[in-house]
């Protein structure tokens, strides 16, 4: 899968006419939220949570109060749809749908790894040709990941979303790479070095902006009138939840929400 995600400044400019958009990302152990309006990030917050269901509404209230914006003022809710924690994604999407219905506003589903990769693109080390690799813990010894290359004013996604053992994926990456994520991103450095890669981890401050980039990606979609239906928007799990494995007939590589589902050959990595 190859497509381009606008880098931060042109992305924010692309959504400048959309009005205030709230972004929510709940696919990991921390929740990240952000608010964009008029082509800029006007508020952001990231916090470790014990329960997304209990803590997310509190965070949203705090963020909107800080920004001086009420929920009815929002032009859209943008929600990270995954891949990521099954529970976190379900809770986040349910909450986003409730907000959208209650406020009579639009909803936009955003691939979570696109937003996380954009956190890496803000690093001064993200020069043209450098690779950006978002990494989220998928448990069972695996990670959710994908691979992007920095090009002029954008990130080019060269490997689609997948779930794979971290060592199997990272050890095949050749060249300079920025890993973005939590603990597993730090683990990736040792594996990347085996193939001669030059690896750096984007710090926690960068990763904490992923909710804001969900909002920015959502605003750009709203500006193009490309929104989703509340009733049909679903999480992008990549790996099926255990409870539904037997009843889910999905072939490797079959698409959901325009993103590959299943495993992708990690041999496709490299610059």
C-alpha positions as CSV (number, residue, x, y, z in Angstrom):
1,X,0.0,0.0,0.0
2,X,1.4,3.4,-1.0
3,X,-0.3,6.7,-0.4
4,X,0.8,10.1,1.0
5,X,-0.1,11.8,4.2
6,X,0.6,15.5,4.2
7,X,3.2,16.6,6.8
8,X,2.2,18.8,9.7
9,X,2.1,22.4,8.2
10,X,0.4,21.6,4.9
11,X,-2.0,19.3,6.6
12,X,-3.1,21.9,9.1
13,X,-3.5,24.4,6.2
14,X,-5.6,21.9,4.3
15,X,-8.1,21.8,7.1
16,X,-8.1,25.5,8.0
17,X,-11.7,26.0,6.7
18,X,-13.2,23.1,8.5
19,X,-13.9,24.8,11.8
20,X,-13.0,23.3,15.2
21,X,-12.3,19.6,15.1
22,X,-11.7,17.4,18.2
23,X,-9.3,14.5,17.8
24,X,-9.3,11.4,20.0
25,X,-6.7,8.6,20.0
26,X,-7.3,5.7,22.5
27,X,-5.4,2.8,20.9
28,X,-2.7,2.5,23.6
29,X,-2.3,2.7,27.4
30,X,-2.5,6.4,27.2
31,X,-5.2,8.6,25.8
32,X,-4.2,11.5,23.5
33,X,-6.7,14.2,22.5
34,X,-6.3,17.5,20.6
35,X,-8.2,20.3,19.1
36,X,-7.5,22.1,15.8
37,X,-9.1,25.1,14.3
38,X,-8.2,27.7,11.7
39,X,-5.1,25.8,10.6
40,X,-3.4,25.4,13.9
41,X,-3.4,23.1,17.0
42,X,-5.1,25.1,19.7
43,X,-5.0,22.6,22.6
44,X,-3.7,19.1,23.2
45,X,-3.5,16.6,26.1
46,X,-2.1,13.2,26.7
47,X,-2.5,11.1,29.8
48,X,-2.0,7.6,31.1
49,X,-5.4,6.2,31.9
50,X,-6.7,3.4,34.1
51,X,-10.0,3.3,32.1
52,X,-10.6,5.1,28.8
53,X,-14.3,5.0,29.5
54,X,-14.0,6.8,32.8
55,X,-11.1,9.2,32.0
56,X,-11.7,10.2,28.4
57,X,-14.8,12.4,29.1
58,X,-12.9,14.1,31.9
59,X,-10.0,14.9,29.5
60,X,-12.3,16.2,26.8
61,X,-14.1,18.5,29.3
62,X,-10.7,19.9,30.5
63,X,-9.4,20.4,26.9
64,X,-12.5,22.1,25.6
65,X,-12.7,24.3,28.8
66,X,-9.1,25.3,28.2
67,X,-9.8,26.2,24.6
68,X,-13.0,28.0,25.4
69,X,-15.0,25.9,23.0
70,X,-18.2,24.0,23.7
71,X,-19.1,20.6,22.2
72,X,-21.9,22.1,20.0
73,X,-19.3,24.4,18.5
74,X,-17.4,21.5,17.0
75,X,-17.6,20.9,13.3
76,X,-16.5,17.3,13.6
77,X,-15.2,14.6,15.9
78,X,-12.1,12.8,14.5
79,X,-11.4,9.4,16.1
80,X,-8.4,7.1,15.7
81,X,-9.8,3.8,14.5
82,X,-6.7,1.7,14.9
83,X,-4.9,-0.5,14.9
84,X,-4.3,-0.6,18.6
85,X,-5.8,-1.9,21.8
86,X,-9.1,-3.6,21.1
87,X,-10.7,-2.3,24.3
88,X,-9.3,1.2,23.8
89,X,-10.5,1.4,20.2
90,X,-14.0,0.2,21.1
91,X,-14.4,2.6,24.0
92,X,-13.0,5.5,22.0
93,X,-15.1,5.0,19.0
94,X,-18.3,4.5,21.1
95,X,-17.6,7.7,23.0
96,X,-16.9,9.6,19.7
97,X,-20.1,8.3,18.2
98,X,-22.1,9.4,21.3
99,X,-20.5,12.9,21.1
100,X,-21.3,13.2,17.3
101,X,-24.9,12.1,17.7
102,X,-25.5,14.3,20.8
103,X,-23.9,17.4,19.2
104,X,-25.4,16.7,15.8
105,X,-22.0,17.0,14.3
106,X,-19.9,15.0,11.8
107,X,-17.5,12.1,12.5
108,X,-14.3,11.1,10.7
109,X,-12.4,7.8,11.3
110,X,-8.6,8.2,11.0
111,X,-6.0,5.4,10.7
112,X,-4.1,5.7,14.0
113,X,-0.7,4.8,12.6
114,X,-0.9,7.8,10.1
115,X,-1.4,10.1,13.1
116,X,1.5,8.5,15.0
117,X,3.8,8.7,12.0
118,X,3.0,12.5,11.8
119,X,4.4,12.8,15.3
120,X,7.7,11.5,14.0
121,X,7.6,13.9,11.0
122,X,7.8,16.9,13.4
123,X,11.3,15.8,14.5
124,X,14.2,17.9,13.1
125,X,15.7,14.6,12.1
126,X,12.9,13.8,9.8
127,X,14.7,14.8,6.6
128,X,13.7,13.8,3.1
129,X,14.5,10.1,2.7
130,X,14.4,9.2,6.4
131,X,11.9,6.5,7.3
132,X,9.3,6.8,10.0
133,X,8.0,3.7,11.8
134,X,5.1,3.9,14.3
135,X,5.1,1.1,16.8
136,X,2.3,0.0,19.2
137,X,2.4,-3.0,21.5
138,X,0.0,-5.7,20.1
139,X,0.8,-8.1,22.9
140,X,1.6,-11.8,22.3
141,X,5.1,-10.7,21.3
142,X,3.9,-8.6,18.4
143,X,3.5,-5.0,17.5
144,X,1.2,-3.0,15.2
145,X,3.3,-1.1,12.8
146,X,3.7,0.3,9.3
147,X,6.4,2.2,7.4
148,X,6.6,5.7,5.9
149,X,9.3,7.7,4.0
150,X,9.7,11.4,4.4
151,X,9.2,13.2,1.0
152,X,8.6,16.9,0.2
153,X,5.7,18.1,2.3
154,X,4.4,14.6,3.1
155,X,5.0,11.1,4.4
156,X,4.7,8.4,1.8
157,X,3.3,5.2,3.3
158,X,5.2,2.3,1.8
159,X,4.1,-0.6,4.0
160,X,0.5,-0.9,5.1
161,X,-0.7,-1.5,8.7
162,X,0.2,-4.9,10.0
163,X,0.8,-7.0,13.1
164,X,4.1,-8.7,13.3
165,X,6.9,-9.7,15.7
166,X,8.9,-6.5,16.4
167,X,12.3,-8.2,15.7
168,X,11.1,-9.7,12.4
169,X,10.0,-6.3,11.1
170,X,12.6,-3.9,12.6
171,X,15.6,-6.0,11.7
172,X,14.7,-5.7,8.0
173,X,14.7,-1.9,7.9
174,X,17.7,-0.6,6.2
175,X,18.8,3.1,6.5
176,X,17.8,5.9,8.8
177,X,14.6,5.3,10.7
178,X,12.6,7.2,13.4
179,X,10.6,4.9,15.6
180,X,7.5,6.5,17.2
181,X,5.7,5.0,20.1
182,X,6.0,3.9,23.7
183,X,8.2,1.1,25.2
184,X,8.2,-1.0,22.0
185,X,9.7,1.9,20.0
186,X,12.7,1.9,22.3
187,X,13.0,-1.9,21.9
188,X,13.1,-1.5,18.1
189,X,16.5,0.2,18.0
190,X,18.5,-2.9,18.8
191,X,16.8,-4.9,16.1
192,X,17.1,-2.2,13.5
193,X,20.9,-2.0,14.1
194,X,21.3,-5.6,13.1
195,X,20.8,-4.7,9.4
196,X,22.9,-1.6,9.6
197,X,20.0,0.8,10.2
198,X,20.5,4.1,12.0
199,X,17.6,4.2,14.4
200,X,16.3,7.0,16.7
201,X,13.2,7.0,19.0
202,X,11.0,10.1,18.9
203,X,10.4,11.2,22.5
204,X,7.3,11.0,24.6
205,X,6.5,14.7,23.9
206,X,6.2,13.9,20.2
207,X,4.1,10.8,20.6
208,X,1.7,12.7,22.9
209,X,0.6,14.9,19.9
210,X,-1.1,11.9,18.1
211,X,-4.5,13.1,19.2
212,X,-3.9,16.5,17.7
213,X,-2.8,14.9,14.4
214,X,-6.0,12.8,14.4
215,X,-7.8,16.1,14.6
216,X,-5.7,17.6,11.9
217,X,-6.2,14.7,9.6
218,X,-9.9,14.9,10.4
219,X,-10.1,18.6,9.6
220,X,-8.5,18.0,6.2
221,X,-11.1,15.3,5.5
222,X,-14.0,17.6,6.6
223,X,-12.7,20.4,4.4
224,X,-13.0,18.0,1.4
225,X,-16.5,16.9,2.6
226,X,-15.1,13.3,3.2
227,X,-16.8,12.3,6.4
228,X,-18.0,9.0,7.7
229,X,-21.4,7.6,8.8
230,X,-21.8,7.1,12.5
231,X,-23.7,3.9,12.0
232,X,-21.1,2.2,9.8
233,X,-17.7,3.4,11.1
234,X,-15.8,0.5,12.7
235,X,-12.4,0.0,14.4
236,X,-9.5,-1.2,12.2
237,X,-8.2,-4.1,14.3
238,X,-5.8,-5.6,11.8
239,X,-5.7,-8.7,14.0
240,X,-9.2,-10.0,14.8
241,X,-10.3,-9.9,18.5
242,X,-10.0,-13.4,20.0
243,X,-13.7,-13.6,20.7
244,X,-14.4,-13.3,16.9
245,X,-11.6,-15.2,15.3
246,X,-13.7,-18.3,14.5
247,X,-16.5,-16.3,13.1
248,X,-14.4,-13.8,11.0
249,X,-13.6,-15.0,7.5
250,X,-11.0,-12.5,6.4
251,X,-8.2,-13.4,4.1
252,X,-4.7,-11.9,4.6
253,X,-4.5,-8.6,2.9
254,X,-8.2,-8.1,2.6
255,X,-9.1,-4.4,3.1
256,X,-11.2,-2.7,5.8
257,X,-11.8,1.1,5.7
258,X,-9.3,1.3,2.8
259,X,-6.4,-0.1,4.9
260,X,-4.9,-3.6,4.5
261,X,-6.0,-6.1,7.1
262,X,-3.9,-9.1,8.1
263,X,-0.2,-9.6,7.8
264,X,2.1,-7.9,5.3
265,X,5.4,-9.4,4.2
266,X,8.0,-7.5,6.3
267,X,10.4,-8.1,3.4
268,X,8.8,-5.1,1.8
269,X,10.6,-2.9,4.3
270,X,13.6,-0.9,3.4
271,X,14.7,2.2,1.6
